């Protein structure tokens, strides 16, 4: 046990040193773009090399089970470096809540994002004064919203030092430090004691786990008896056929662009909840709701989905010419030395993921919002 604790301390010290080398003081910078151009070049290159070694020169035609197994074995490092590279791009292009949502006519993008978070809190039954765990909290956008919406206290768990710094900074800025705590940890082996939390949620984060049954079991352990866990899960639908090359290209493109080692089907997600011990209270694919506006509209660059003038940037950046401008702009920043090497490659990978997410949705092969709500038995 002593050697395990010592190794964990060494790992955390190593991660903290890398975080400082790559991000410096950019966690305190306002705006994703300003933070993006302030990285340490050598550390950024190391992160790019470490992340893309799992994907470079490995197309869907050549993918083997051994490739997927290797990515899965290195899930923690893969995820950590993915968010070292992508966090500022997400904040610049999307916001501080790194997830998709459903949309209603006349609703702004950020209203819809908040409503999606409120809906999950409602499904779980989060109340004022509860102690709640956010598994894979990102930079804390959902945690801040749910804390304000319900009056609960949220502990955000994350394995990326930079995101923890960003989340802590934003909480203080909004005067929410008394309601929010952000901690470093691996969701496959949490440091929390058994029966620590009144409720637990995860928003599009546990897809990074090597095994859903493993992370759900850890959530079950730290949840109090009678407590409820709710998750928006990324899953391939049961229409997905891994022997179909087109399907495999879509799945691999999503995984590469979003830092995922191994996505599974809906049936496997449901089974994982059962294996973990949860009593299922509700489950459904919210992407299958008959909404007038699809969840993926911000990714497809189609003007017909425009709700207000404020949607102009969202649509423009995903048109073919908007992407071309962004691609060339990122390249120009690298050449000028204003952005570290690898910025363009990361942005291009995110663009590939966007195409594959849209294709997966249109072909009913993928959902980013399979809702599962499970309760830990009271006894």
N, C-alpha and C positions, 0 to 999 in steps of 0.2 A: 504493500500500500504506500509506503514511504517513497519508494522509487517512482510509483505512478504519479504521486503528487509532485515530485521533483521534476518529472518529465513535463507535466502539465504547466508548471511554472516556467520551464525553459521554452516551451512552445509559445506561451503567452508573451514572454519577454521578446522572443524572436519576432512574433507578429507585431508587437508594439514598435520594435525598432524598424521593421519594414514599413509600417504605417507612417512613421515619422520621416523616413527617407523618401517615400513616395509623395505623401500629401502635405508634409510640413505643417504650416498653420492654416491651410486652406479650409479646414473644417469651420473656421470662424468667418469665412468670406461669404458675403451675400451674393446669391445667384450661382447657379450651376456652371455657367460659362466662365465666370471669373475664377472659380475654383478649378475648372478643367485646365486652364492654361498655366496653372501655377505648380505643376507637378515636377517631381524629381525625375530627370530623363532616364538615368540608369535604372532606377527602381521601376519606372513605367515599362521599360523594355523587358526587364525581368518578368514582370507580371504578364505582359503580352506573350512572351515566349512560353511561360509556364502554362498559361491558359490554352493557347492555340495549338500546343503540341498534341492536344486531344482531338483536334479537328483538321489540321493542315494535311492535305493530300490523302484524306480519308473520306471518300464519297460514299453515298448510300449503296452503290454497286459493290463496294469493297468491304463494307462494314461486317464485322463478325461478332459473335457473342463474346469473344475474348476482348474486343475493343470496348464493348459496353461494360464488361466486368471490370476492366481497368479504370474506366471513368468512374464507375460506381465505387471502387475501392478508394479512389482519391477524391471523393465527393466534397470533403471539407475544404481542401486546398483549392479545388476547382471553383467552388462557390465563392470562397473568400476573394480569389483573384478576379473572378468575374465582376464582383461588385466593386473591387478596387478600380476596375477599368470603366464600368458602366454607370456608376452612381451619379456622377456629374452630368453625364449625357441624359440620364433619366430626368434629373431635376430641371435641366435646361429645356428639354423637349416635352416633358409630360407633367411634372409637378412633384410633390413630396409624398404622394400616396402611390406606391408602385403597384397598381393593380388596374384591372378592367372593371367595367360595371355595365348595368343596363341603363337605357335612356328613355325618357318620355319627351313627347313633343313640347317644345317651348322651354325645355330645361337646359341650363348651361352645363358645360362639361364638369365644372367643379361642384355644382349642385348635385349632379348625378353621382359623382364619386362619393360625396358625403352621404347621400341617401343609401348607397350600397353598404357603407360602413354601419349606418344606423340600423339597416335591416338585419344585418348579422347580429348586432348587439341585442336587438329585439328578439330574434329567434333564440338566442342563448338565454335571455332573461336577465341581462346584466342590470344591477340596481346600484343605487348610491351606497357608497361605503364598502362595496365588494372589493376583494383583492383579486385582480385579474391578470392572467399571463398572456402576452402577445408573442407567439412563437414565430420568429423570423420577422422582426419589427421594422426592417429597413431604416429609414431616417425618421421614423416616428410619426408620419402623417396620420395613419389610422388611429394610433394610440392617443394622439392629442385630440382627435375628433371624438373618439369614444369616451375619453375621460371627460370632455366638456359636455357631451350629450347625456351621459348617465350619472356623472358625479363619482364614479368609481376610481380606484387607484390601479394603474396599469404598470406592470413590470414588462419591459420589452427585452426579449432575448435575441442576441445577434452574434454571429461569429466574425464579424468584420469591424475592426477597431474604428475605421474612418466613419462608418455609418453610425456607430455608437456616439462618436464625438458630435456628428451633425445633429443627431436626435436630441442629445443633451443640450446642445446650443439652442435649438429651436424651442425646446420645452421652457428653458429659462427666459427666452425672448418673449414667449407668450404668457409668462407668469404661471406656468403649470408645474414647476419643479416639485411642489409638494404632492402632486398627483401622479407623477411619472418617474420611473427609475429605469435606466437602461444598463444592461449587464452583458458581459462577454460570456459566451458559452456555446457548446455543441448540443443541438437539440436531440441528438441520439443518446446523449449521456449528460443529462442536466445535473447541476450542482444543488438543486433545490431538494429539501427533504420531502418525504412522502406526504401527501395530503396537505399541500401548501396553499393551494389557490381555490377560490370559490367558483371560478369559471376560467376557461381557456379558449382562445380563438387563434386561428391562423388564416391569413389572407394571401393566397397564392404563393406560399413560402415553403410548405412541406414537400412540394414537388422536388425540391433539391435533396431530399433524403434518399439514401441508397435503398431503403426499404420502408414503405409506408407503414407496415405493421410495426416496425421498430420505433419510429417517431411517435406513432399513435399510442404505443404501449408506454413510452416515457411520459407522454401527456396524461395518460390514464393514471400513472403512478403519482404524479405531483398534484393531480386534481383531488379535491376533497370528496368523500362519499356523498352521492347525491348531486354533485356538481355537473355542469354541462360543458361540453366542448363543441364548438362550431367551426367549420372550415369551408373556405372556398378553395377547391382543389383543381389543379390543372390535370386533366386526364384525357387520354385518347378514348374515343367512344368505342363501343363494341362493334362498330362497322369497320374499324381499323384492321387491316390485314398486313402483317409484317412481311409476308411473302410478296406483296404487291409493291413493286419498285417505286411507283409514284407515291404511295402512302408512306413508304419508308423515307423518301426524300423530304416529305413534308415534316415528318416527325423529327428527323435528324436536323433539319434547318431550324426548327423551333428549339431543339435542345442546344445546338451550337450558339444561337443568338441570345439564349436566355440562361446559360450557365447550368443546364440540367444534365445529370448523368444518365438518367434512365426513366423515361415516362412510361406509365402503365395504363391499362384500360380501366373503365368505370367499374367493371365487375371486380377487378383486383382491388380497387379502392374501397369498395363496399366490404369485401372480404377482410381487408386489413382492419377496418373498424371493428368487425366481429371478432377477429383474432385478438385484438387489443383488450376486448372485454366490454365494449360499450353497448348499451341498449339503444338502438337506433330510434330516435324520436321523429326524424324527418330527413328525407333526402330527395333531391331532384336536380335536374340540369336546368339552371336558370337561363342558360343560353337557348333553351328550347321554348321559352315563353314567347307568345306571339307579339313581341314588341314591334312598334312601327319603325324603330330605328335599331339596327343591329349593334351588338356590343363592339364590333370591330370597325365601326365607321371611322374612328380617328386614324386607322391604319391604312385605309384604302384610297384616300385622296379623291373622293367623289363629291362634287359640289351639291348634289341632290340632298345630302344629309346636313347641309348647313342650317343651323338654327338661329344664329345671330351673327353680327359682324365680328364678334369675338372668336368665332370659329375659323376665321379666315386663315390664321397662321397654322392651325392644326391641319387644315385641308391642304394648304399650299405645300407644306413640308413633305407631304406624302404623294404629291403628284410626281410624274416622271421628271419634270423639269425642276421641281423643288428639291428632289433627291439629288439630281445632278449638281445643282448649286451647292447643296450641303456637302456632297462628296468633294467637289473642287475646293470649297472653302476650307474644309478640314485639311486637305492636302496642302493648300497654300499656307495655312497656319504652321504646319509641320516644317515646310520648306523654309519659312521665315524664322523658325525657331521659337515661335510664340506658343506652340503646343508641342508636347513631347511625342516622339515617335510611337506609333501604335494607335493614336487617336483616330485616324481615318480608318484603319483596319477594324477597330472596335465599332465605329459608326456603321461601316459597311455590313458587319455581322448583325447588328441590330436591324438594319434594313432588310437583310435576308430573312431574319426571324419574322418581321412584320408581314412579308409576302407569304411566308409559310403559315403564319397564324390565320391570315385571311383565307388562304386556300383550304386549310384544315377546317375552318368554320363553314365555308361554302359547300364543302363536300361532306359535311357532318362527320368529320373524323376526329375533331378536337373540341374541348370545352375548357375555358379558364375559370369557370364558375359552377363546378358541380358542388352543390351545397349538401353537406352532411352535418347533422346535429345529433350528437350522442350523449347519453347520460351515464355516469358512473353509478352503479347500483349503490343504494344507501347502506347496504350491509354486505 
